[in-house]
């Protein structure tokens, strides 16, 4: 049986540094950038207002739970590892 429990979470958005009006969204078709093994992956985003682009190590918007970002990319990575183990 599944039990649901309400939790308090916050939506974390990145406001565009250029126009200060739009918020940054992931460019889904863009390749992930990783310069070397010591640097985090960078995801390309665009502004919903002025369309400028920027790269972040977090996919925005993100959900903040208990002061830590709840990152969908991390969940997907973990899920794919688990499904590989089941095969």
C-alpha positions as CSV (number, residue, x, y, z in Angstrom):
1,X,0.0,0.0,0.0
2,X,1.2,3.5,-0.8
3,X,0.9,6.2,1.8
4,X,1.2,9.9,0.8
5,X,2.6,12.5,3.2
6,X,2.6,16.2,2.5
7,X,6.0,17.9,2.6
8,X,7.0,21.5,2.3
9,X,9.1,22.2,-0.8
10,X,10.0,25.4,-2.7
11,X,10.4,26.0,-6.4
12,X,13.8,27.4,-7.2
13,X,14.1,29.5,-10.3
14,X,17.0,31.4,-11.7
15,X,16.2,35.0,-12.8
16,X,18.0,36.1,-16.0
17,X,21.1,38.2,-15.2
18,X,20.7,40.1,-18.5
19,X,17.2,41.4,-18.5
20,X,16.1,40.7,-14.9
21,X,12.6,39.9,-16.2
22,X,12.6,36.3,-17.5
23,X,13.6,33.0,-15.8
24,X,16.0,30.4,-17.1
25,X,14.7,27.2,-18.7
26,X,16.6,24.1,-19.9
27,X,17.3,23.8,-23.7
28,X,16.2,20.2,-24.0
29,X,17.9,19.5,-27.3
30,X,21.3,21.0,-26.2
31,X,24.2,18.7,-25.4
32,X,25.5,18.6,-21.9
33,X,28.9,20.3,-21.6
34,X,31.7,18.8,-19.5
35,X,35.2,20.1,-19.8
36,X,36.9,17.5,-17.8
37,X,36.3,14.9,-15.0
38,X,36.8,17.3,-12.1
39,X,34.2,19.9,-13.3
40,X,30.4,19.3,-13.0
41,X,28.2,18.9,-16.0
42,X,26.8,22.1,-17.4
43,X,23.3,22.4,-18.8
44,X,22.4,25.1,-21.4
45,X,19.4,27.3,-20.5
46,X,17.6,30.1,-22.2
47,X,15.8,33.1,-20.8
48,X,12.0,33.1,-21.2
49,X,12.0,36.9,-21.8
50,X,15.1,38.0,-23.8
51,X,16.2,34.5,-25.1
52,X,19.8,34.9,-24.0
53,X,21.6,31.7,-23.1
54,X,23.7,30.6,-20.0
55,X,25.1,27.3,-18.6
56,X,24.4,26.0,-15.1
57,X,25.3,22.9,-13.2
58,X,21.7,22.7,-12.0
59,X,18.7,22.2,-14.2
60,X,16.2,25.1,-13.5
61,X,13.6,25.2,-12.3
62,X,14.5,22.9,-9.4
63,X,12.6,21.8,-6.3
64,X,14.2,22.8,-3.0
65,X,13.5,20.4,-0.2
66,X,15.1,20.6,3.2
67,X,17.6,23.2,1.9
68,X,18.9,20.9,-0.8
69,X,17.9,21.0,-4.5
70,X,15.9,18.0,-5.5
71,X,17.4,17.4,-8.9
72,X,15.4,15.4,-11.5
73,X,18.7,14.7,-13.4
74,X,20.1,12.9,-10.3
75,X,17.0,10.8,-10.0
76,X,17.0,9.9,-13.6
77,X,20.7,8.9,-13.4
78,X,20.0,6.7,-10.3
79,X,16.9,5.1,-12.0
80,X,18.9,4.2,-15.1
81,X,21.7,2.7,-13.0
82,X,19.1,0.6,-11.0
83,X,17.4,-0.5,-14.2
84,X,20.7,-1.6,-15.7
85,X,21.4,-3.7,-12.5
86,X,18.0,-5.4,-12.9
87,X,18.8,-6.6,-16.4
